Amino acid sequence: MMNEKKKVAIIGAGPSGMEQLRTFETAERDGEQPVKLVCLEKQSDWGGQWNYTWRTGLDEYGEPVHSSMYRNLWSNGPKEALEFADYSFDEHFGKSISSYPPRTVLWDYIAGRLQHTDGRKYVRFETVVRHVDFDEATQTFTVVSEHLPTGATRSETFDHVVVASGHFSFPNMPDAPGIETFTGIVSHAHDFRGAEGLADKHLLVVGSSYSAEDIGSQAFKMGAASVTASYRTNPIGYDWPKGFEERPAIKHIDGNTVHFIDGTSKHIDAIIFCTGYQHKYPFLPADLALSGPNTVYPEGLYRGVVWQNNPAMYYVGAQDQWFTFNMFDAQAWYVRDLIVGRAELPAADERAASIAEWRARFEAIDSVATEIEFQGEYVRDLLRQTDYPEFDIDEVVSIFNSWVEDKQVDIMGYRDRCYRSVITGTIATKHHTPWLQELDDSLERYLSDEVDLSVGSDFGLTSTAR
């Protein structure tokens, strides 16, 4: 251990930043006191994307709104695949809960993990990072930040910067011929805040990934007259219920009529572009900023976290994700160990060789199953570098594969399935109301034992939960 504490800035207090905070806070509680820590968070509370706000576009300070969360969002993946290795859902809630909880429940879980720590004391809320620069001579970063309520600015120096600000806040918004003539509502998934207003409307979601799937399903659930998903290359391909269909790319738009390249057309009242997000870090100069497409192995990062061109900078949670909270944990643990000297950072040429090897494996991915397996191996590699608690990676991969199959079988009912916890062995409890009928996502309603349990009592268990 070095005698002089290193100064570390964490940018963002979403799940990735919270988990990075916890790694250092845990070491401090163990008596190590390894670093001087500051976390800078633009929002008024931690949780990142999991913080719901009614605002879209710009917030009350004129800053781009960070969160893409909307009312009645439920997890679209089993909680058993993201469970923290050292803090189970059973421990947090004191009982078994369902495999697919709503946003409020997941926020409570990730926040609850830090409620008995002093991690919050390191966070400066409502503080936006304006610029980061690196001085070659001093080998330090200068971070300029602004406290939004007062406008007060600070310029501070740090030995390390951890970028944990996420990459689902700057939407990729394509054009469509004739869209300027459309007389309905046009938005991006980032600005979607609820489907109640789409009742009796004809919705077009543009895209073929999770946002299109989930927002389309939410609109169907809330009574849309019809939902059409437009795909550029391949359809989503599920067995959609009546009133939900897929069509190929938009050819042109004429008023409220959308024409597709297969020669068909349809009256549409609202268009939501579910076309993904950009890696965008407006506070970073080009030589420090990750760019490129959203993938499970972004270029330029050693072991997915160390910025190859400046190994004093780290990214946590920058990957496209199958694994989420537990992967962020493993990344944050490894970053902490590198900073405090528990783990050794290889030389630049060895890091480059590792990046090339992983990129070759990434480029060989040819299916969803192999992409899930790839990310499982990536997390396993991170676990080997530290003493982070082991968990059954193979079982998590199995859960993901079963989840993929569940959606193929019943896209509107897969959230009613139950899985077994990899951490505790507990089988999830059936939620008292089937997802398609559940219109209340509050924590109180979700955890209530007073709801009529006879509704939807014929849920099934997946094979992995038997």
C-alpha positions, 0 to 999 in steps of 0.5 A: 500500500502507498502511504499517500492516498490516491485521489479518485473521481467517480463520474456518475452514481447509477448502479455502476458508480454505486458499486464502485463507491461500495468497493472503496467504502468496503475497503475503508470499513475494513481499515484500509482507507485506500483513497480520497474519493469523490463521486459526482452525480448530476441527479438529485439522488443515486440510481442513474437510469433507475430514477424515474422522472416525468421530465423529458428533453431538458431538466429543471437546470437546462441539462439533458435528462439522464433517465430513460425510465417510464411508468410501469416499467418491469424488468425484462430479464430475470432478477436471478441473472443480475443478483449481487453475489454478496447481497441477495434479494432474499436478504434485502426483502426478507422473503422470496419475490418474483423473478420480474420485479418492477423498476421501483423494486429494483431501485430499492434493492440497489439502493438498499445495498448501500443503506448501511454504509457511509457511501453517500457521504462521498457523493455530490448530488446535482453536480454535473461534470463539465470537463476532464483533462489530463496533464502529461507532466503531472500525470493527473486529471483536472475535473471541472464540475458545476453545482447546478442549484448554485452555479458554483464551479470547482476545478480539482485534480485526481490521480484516477477517473472512473467513468460510470455515467452510463451509455443509454442517455443520448438517443440515436435518432434517425430520419425517415422520408416525409416525417415532417408531414406526420401529424401525430406524435414523434418521440424516442424511447428515451423520452417515453414516460408511459403508455396510458396516453396510447390507449385506442391509438395506432402506435408504430415503434421503429426498431427490433431490439429490447426497447421496441419489444418492451414499449410495444408490449407496454402499449398493447398492455395499456390498450393501444388500438394496434402496435406495429414494429418496423424493422430494418434488417430482421423482425423481432420474430415473436408470436405476437398477439392479435393487434401486434404485428411487424413490418419492414422498414419505412419507405416514406410517411405521408401525413398519418399514413406510413408506407413500408418498403414491402408496399403496405401502408398503415394509419399511425397516430404515434411513432416512437423511435426505439433505435438505440443510444450513442456512446457520448461523453460531452465532458471528455476530450476525444483522446479519453472518450469511448466511442463506437457502437454499443457492443458486448466488447467495446474497442479500446478497453483492457478487460472491458474497463481500463482505457488503453490509451491512458490506463489511469482512466477506467470505464464501468458499465460501458458494455452492451449487457446481458449480465448487469449489476453483478458484472458491474460489481466485478468490474468495479472490484477489479478497478478498485484493486488496480487503483490500490495496488492489489492487482497489477496492470500489465504493460501496454503491449500485453494489454493490447494483445489481450484486447486483440484476443477478446476482440477476435472472440467477440467478432466470432459471435454468431448467435444470441447463445454465443453472445451470452456465453461470451459475456459469461466468460468475460465476467468469469475472467474478471472474477479470476483477477480479484477476491470478489465472491464467486457465483455460478456463471454457468447457471446464470448463462443457463437462466439467460438461455431459458429466458430467451426460450420463454419469450419465444413461447409466450412474449406477453407471459414470460414475466410470470415465470419463476427462476431459482436464485443462483446465490441462495437457491430460493425459487422465486415466488409467483407475483400475485397478479399476471404481468399483463393484468398488473397496472400498478408498479408501486413497491407497496402493491408489489410487496403486498400480501393482501392482494387477491391471490386467486388471479392468475394462479396457473403460472408455470415454473421454468425447468431451471426452477424445478 
